[in-house]
């Protein structure tokens, strides 16, 4: 049996020999990758996937499955759908092409820099939290008068915020 499928890379129709090629349903892929069918349809709406159709049913090829796997890997790395789409479009069936690898290296470097900055920001917030916890514990545990004053100040702050 032959069906027409729109190639996800070239956006051109292609023949899909369903009798000889491994195919998957949307449910198969959703279960395999632990995502919802709606997520897969979203990736289709974004132009990242283009499965064949038999009537209204979607029929995914092995290459569609691979694209979905790469999409999910890109999302796990924190890449945007636009970045994922760019990388997938560059792939074009050529494995390890120099332009694709160079672009992917740049995208990874940018992602690494963003994550390093987030780590610095998180560490700064954790230091501030540690400091505030120590201050609160000192007030509550060793200085009952200071704890009472802190509570009074908090009540005053809450009252002034509720009347403002």
N, C-alpha and C positions, 0 to 999 in steps of 0.2 A: 504494500500500500504506500502511495506517495502523497505527501501533503506539501503545500507551499508554506514556507516559513520566511519571515523577514529577518535577514541577517542583522544581528545586533550591532555589528561593527560598521558594515557598509550601508545599513538600512535598506538593502536591496532584497527582493524576494529570492529564495533559494529552495531547491527541492529537498525535502526531508524524507529519506527512505525509512519509514517507521518499522518495516519488517526486519531490517538488519541493524538499525542503530538503537542503542539503549535510550529509552525515553522515560520521563518522570512526570507525574502529575504534580499539581501545586501542593497537594496534601503530602505527597512523598517528600518533597523538598522542605516543606514546613516542618515535618517531623524530624527529618535528618538534621536540619540545622537549628532546631528548637526555636523557630520564629513563627509568626502567624502568617496565614495566607494573605492577610491584608498587607503585611510588610512587603511580601513578594509583589503584590499588585502595585504597591507604592513605587517600588523600584522600576516596575514596568512603566508606570505613569511618568517617571522621571527620565525614561529613555535608556535605562541601564540594562534592561532585559527586554527581549522581544521573542516570546515563545511562538511556536506554531499553534494553530488552532484546528481542532476537529469539531466543527459546529461551534458551540460556545465554550467547549472545554479547551483549556490550555494544555499544550504538550511541550514539555521541556526536553531539550536535547542534552547530550553530555557537555557540549560547550556552554549551554545555558547554565547548567549546574556549576561548571567551573567559574563562570562569570559571577554567579551568586556567591560562591565561596570567596572570590576575590573582593567582592563588594563588602561582605561581612568582615573580612580581614581588614579592609581599609577603614571601616567604621570602628572596629576594635582599636585601631591605631589612632583614631580620632580625626581622620581625614574627612573633609566635607564631601558631599555627593558630587560637587563640581570637580574636585580634585580626583576623586575615584573615577568619574566619567572620563576625564582627560587621560588618566593613566590607562584605562581600559581601551579607549579609542586608539591610543598609541600602540597598544599591544598588537592589534591587527593580525594575530596568528603567528607573528614572528617572535620566537622565544629569545629572550635576552638581547634584544636589539639595543645598541649603544644609546640612541636618543631616549628610549624608554628608561633605561637604567640610570642615565644621567639625571633625567627629570625626577625619577623616583628618589634618587639620592638627595636631591635638593628639597623635595617635599618632606622626606624623613628628617633632614637637618632642621628645617623650619619647625616641624612638629616637636623634635627634641628640644629646641630652644624654648618653645612655648611651655613644655612640660617642666623644664628646668626652672623657668621663672615661676611657674605655679608652685613648685616645690619650695622655692625660696620664700614665696608669699605664705605658704602653709606653715613653714617653720617659724616665721615671724609671728604669726597668729598664735601658734602653739606656745611660744615663749611668753607672749602676753597673757594667755590663759593660765599658764603655770604661775605667773606672777600674781594674777588676780586671785587664784585659788589659795596661794600662800597667804596673801593679805587677809582673805576672808577667814581662813582657818585660824590664823593668828588672832583675829578679832573674836571669833566664836569660841575658841578653845582656851585661850590664855588670858583674855581680857574681857570679862563680863561687862564692864562699864563701856568699853569700846564697842562691844557687840550691840549693846543697848543704844548707843549713840548712832551706830551704823543703821540699825533698824529704824530709828526715829528719822534719820536722814532719808532713808528709802521711802518711808511712809509719806514724808513731806514732799518728796519728788513725785510720787504717784498721785498725791492729792493735787499738786500744782498742775500736773499733766492732764488730769481729768477735768479740771475747771477751765483749762485754757481753750 
